[in-house]
Amino acid sequence: MKKNLFLLLLLCAPLTLAGDTVSTPEPATFLLLGTGLAGMGLAAWLRKRKS
């Protein structure tokens, strides 16, 4: 669980190239975050359902 949280925080951190912050449009950020969280929730639900 801690590994997944670390990866999530790492992916959500702003990307930097040579010290400059790369901006990402907010709607795309929320869409990607929501899709990722939904996928993780679905995977956990399927794993729990199988056991």
C-alpha positions as CSV (number, residue, x, y, z in Angstrom):
1,M,0.0,0.0,0.0
2,K,2.8,2.4,0.9
3,K,4.5,1.7,-2.5
4,N,1.3,2.5,-4.4
5,L,0.9,5.8,-2.4
6,F,4.5,6.7,-3.2
7,L,4.0,6.1,-6.9
8,L,0.8,8.1,-6.9
9,L,2.5,11.1,-5.2
10,L,5.5,10.7,-7.6
11,L,3.2,10.8,-10.6
12,C,1.2,13.8,-9.3
13,A,4.3,15.8,-8.6
14,P,5.0,18.6,-11.2
15,L,7.4,17.6,-14.0
16,T,10.5,19.6,-14.2
17,L,13.0,20.0,-17.1
18,A,16.2,21.9,-16.2
19,G,14.5,23.6,-13.2
20,D,11.5,24.9,-15.2
21,T,8.0,23.7,-14.2
22,V,6.0,22.3,-17.0
23,S,2.4,23.3,-16.8
24,T,-0.4,20.8,-17.6
25,P,-3.9,22.0,-18.4
26,E,-6.1,21.4,-15.3
27,P,-9.0,19.5,-17.1
28,A,-6.6,16.9,-18.4
29,T,-4.9,16.5,-15.0
30,F,-8.2,15.8,-13.3
31,L,-9.3,13.4,-16.1
32,L,-6.1,11.4,-15.8
33,L,-6.2,11.4,-12.0
34,G,-9.8,10.3,-12.0
35,T,-9.2,7.6,-14.6
36,G,-6.2,6.3,-12.6
37,L,-8.1,6.2,-9.3
38,A,-11.1,4.5,-10.9
39,G,-8.8,1.9,-12.5
40,M,-7.1,1.2,-9.1
41,G,-10.5,1.0,-7.4
42,L,-11.7,-1.5,-10.1
43,A,-8.6,-3.6,-9.8
44,A,-9.0,-3.7,-6.0
45,W,-12.7,-4.6,-6.3
46,L,-12.0,-7.4,-8.8
47,R,-9.1,-8.8,-6.6
48,K,-11.4,-8.7,-3.5
49,R,-14.2,-10.4,-5.4
50,K,-12.0,-13.3,-6.6
51,S,-10.8,-14.1,-3.1
